[in-house]
Amino acid sequence: MAEVFKSNKVFFILYGIFLIAAGIWQVLWSPTQIFLVINGANHPFSDTFFQYFTNVGDGAFFAAVIILFLFIRYRYVLIGLGSFALSSLVAQGLKRLIFADVLRPKAVFEGSSYAVHWVAGLEIHSNNSFPSGHATTAFAVFSLLSIILKNQLSGFLFFTLAFLAAYSRVYLGQHFFADIYAGSLIGVSSTVFMYLVIERLLERNPKNWYQQNILRL
């Protein structure tokens, strides 16, 4: 595990800073205060950008990355499938079984005097707020890409992309900050866990096809 963090230190250092800073913020401020600050810092350009960029947190984006892995190495496909399955199972299980009654901002602020900014034409959900599935997927897939590439510059890029995807969920009014915070923990921990487990299994059972790809058939 130490090697995984060492070889991807930029991503994990930035993520560690995020966890600490965001954790302190949530202790000092209420969920509604944090939401209103992020949601209130809106701009027409940001409305358009986040409305589309938030889609990188969709399962379809993760699936596209896994398909791309078919052209690189099958071992990455296995790790990607494991990360996607575990992170989705945990996030959706928490969202629909344990925290099924947790409301999203739309339901919480409905009828209130707060001037919440809603992006025109965007469907805003009301239920199953915790945790954020999009934040889970974004941090799962981008932490996986960072681990695979082992490049410090890409680690910075991938953290930024994961953060922006998660941030978009609060900006767009789909989630509270705690939802994306928890989602990031689920996504990163699921990826690291599945990477370590599958890599260990492949090392114990070496097969040539693990290193091949679909182009070598």
N, C-alpha and C positions, 0 to 999 in steps of 0.2 A: 504493500500500500504506500509506503514511504516513497518508493520509486515513482509511482503514479503522480504523487503530488510534486515531487522534485522536478520531474521532467515537464510538468505543466504549471510551474510555479506562478507565472503571471496570471493565468486564469484563476487559480485558487487563492492567490493573494488578494486579487480584486474581489473575488467572491467573499472571502473572509472579512474584508473591510466593509462590504455591503451588509453582511450579516450583523456585524457589530454596530455599525452606524444606524442601520434600520431598526435593530433591536432596541437601541437606546431611544430612538425617535418614538417608537411605539410605547415605551414605558412613560415617556414624558407627555405625550399627546394622546388624545382619545382617537379611536378609529374614525369618527366623523370629522374631527379637525384635520387629520391627515388627508382624508379623502377630499375635503373641500379645498385644501391648499393645492393639491395636484390637479383636481378637476377644474379649479378656478383659473389656473395658469394656461388658459386655452387660446388658440389662435386658428384662423381659417386653414393655414397651411398644416398645422398639427392635426386638425380635424381630419383632413384628407389623408395625411401620411399614416397616422395611427389606425385609421379605419381599414386600411389595406395591409399595413405591416403587421397588425395583430394576427393575421392569418398564418404567420410562420409558427404560431403556437398550436395550429390545428394538427390533428393526427395525420391528415393528408400530407403535410409537409414532412413529417417524420417518415412516413411511408415512402415518399419520393427520395429521401436521403438513403433509406435502406435499399431501394432499387438501384440507386447510384453505386452503392457498395458492391452490387453484383458484378460491376465492371472493374472493381479494384481487388477485393479479396473476400472470399466466402466467410472467413473468420469474422470480418467486420459485420457481415450480414447477421451472423449468429448473435453477436454482441448487441447489435442494433435491435434485433427482434426481442432479445431478453430485456433490454432497457425499456423499450416501448411497452412491452407486456407488463412488466413489474410496476413501472411508474403509473401507467394507466389504471392498473388494478387497484393500487393503493389510493390514488387520487379519487377515482370514481367510487371506490368503496367508502371512503371517508365522506365524500360529498353526498352520496345517496343513501347511505345506511346509518352512519353515526351522526353526521351534522346535516341531516336532510331538512331540518327546520330553520337553518340559518338563512336569513334573507339577504338579498343583494341590495345595493344602494337605492335602486329604483323604488323598491317596496319600503325601505326604511325612510326615505325622504318624501314619499308620496304624501301630499297634503301639508308639508311643512313650509315654512316661510323662507327656507334657504334657496338661494338662486343657483341651483344645480345646472350645469351646462350639459345638454344632451345633443349629440351630433345628429343633425337632420337626416332622416331616412334610415338610420341604423336601428335594428331591432335590439331593444334592451331587455334583458332577462330579469326576473324578479326573485327566483328561488335557487336553491343549491349553490350558495355563494362560496362555502369553504370546503376544500381549498380551490384555488384556481387551476382548472385543467390546462388552460393555455400556458400559464406560467410553468406548470409542471413539465409539459412537453417541450417548451422552449429551452428550459435549463437542462433537461435530459439530453436533447439532441445536440445542443451547442457544447455542452461539457464533453459529450462523446466525441464530437469532431475535434475538440481541443486535445483530448487524450490521444486520439489516433494520429493526429498530425505532429504533435510534440514540437510545436513551433511557438516561440514566445510572442511574436507579433500576432500570429493568428489567435493565440490565447486572449490577447487584448481585444481583438475584433469579435471573437465569439462571445466573450463575456458581455461586451457592449450590445451585441444583437440580442442576446438572451434577456438582458436587463430592459432594453427598449420594448421587447415583445411583452414582458411582464408588466412594465410601466403602462403600456397602452391599455391594459385591462382596467386600471384605475382611472386613467385619463378619460376613457370612453364611458365610464360609469357602470361597467360590468361587474366590478369587484371592489372590495375594500383592500387596503394595503396588506393587512394580515393574511388575506387569501393568497396573494402572490408571494408573500414571504414564505408561507408554508409550502406553496407549490414549488418554489425554487429548491427548498430542502429535499422534498420528495424526488424531484427530477435529478438533482446532482447525486444524491445518495444512491438512488436506484441505478444510475449509470455506473458509478464507481463500483458498486457491489457486483453488478452483472459483469462488468469488465474483468474484475479480479477473479470471479468464479469461473467464467468461461475460459479465460486465458489459462487458468490453472488446469482445467479439464483438458484443454487442447494440448498443453505441455505433457500431461500424463498419458495422453493417447494420441501421439503424433500421426498425422495423416497428410499426405501430399496435397490432397484437395483443399485443405484449409487455406493454403497459400495461393490457390488458383482463383480464377474468375470465369465469368460466363463466356468470355472471348476465347478461352482456351479449350472449349468443348470440341 
